[in-house]
Amino acid sequence: MTVIRGINSIEKDLSVIGTLIMGVRSMGCTFWMFTGSHVRGEDNFNAHSLARLAFHFEGLLAWMEKAPPQVSYHVAVDLGLF
């Protein structure tokens, strides 16, 4: 919640994660609208699983037509297809 409050605030963040928060805000300025919100851990399971999976890939990786089965599975679960 601290990160979300920092991202949504207009105050300068002097905390240890202040540089990270300023970076997120900076990237958010490229969008017409940008807000952050907290998501419970159990609702964020698939995103977390995909992030862990990314550690097993090296270099730049792009999927043009078909994603690896591990990724397709997590997307299907997120869409409620499994």
N, C-alpha and C positions, 0 to 999 in steps of 0.2 A: 504494500500500500504506500510506502514511503516513496517509491519510484513514481507511482502514478500521481501522487500529490505533487511531486516535484515537476513532472512533465506538464501537468495542467496548470501549474502556478505561473505567475508572471514575475515572481521574485527571483533574484539571482540565488542559485543554490551553492552554498559554501561547504557542503558536506563532502565526505570522501567520494561519493558517487556524483558529485556536481558536474564533473567533466562529461560523464556519460549522459546525464540529464540534458546538459547543454547541447550535446551532439544530437540527441533525439529531437529536441526542440528545433534545432537547426534544420534537420532533415524534414521535420514536419512543416516547416515554412514553405516547402516546395509544393504543398498541397493547398487546395482551396479551403479545406477544413480538416483539422486534425485534432482528435481527442484520444485520451488514453483511458482505459477502464480495467478494473481488476477482474480476473476470471478465476473461479475456483479451480484447484488442482485437478479434480476429477473431470472437469469440463475441458481441461487443457491437455488431456492425456495424449491425444494424437499429435498435437503440435510438439509436445515434449518428445515423443517417440521419434518423430521425423528429425528433430534437432539432434538427438542422440545418433540416429542413423547417419547423419551428415558427416560425423567424425570418421566414418569408415570409407568415405570417398576422398580421393586425392585430386587436387587441382580443380580447374573449372569444369563443371559438368552441366550439360543441358540436355533435356529430353525433347525431341522434336515430335514424335508421334506416340511412343509407348514408354511409360515410366517403368523403372525396375519393379518387380513384384512386391517388394517390401513397401514401397511408396504407394503403389496402387491399392494395396490392402488398407493402409492407414487412411487414405482418402475415402475408400469405400465405407470404412467403419464410421468416419466422420459424417458421411452423407446418410448413414443409417441403412446401408445396403447389406450389412452383415449383422 
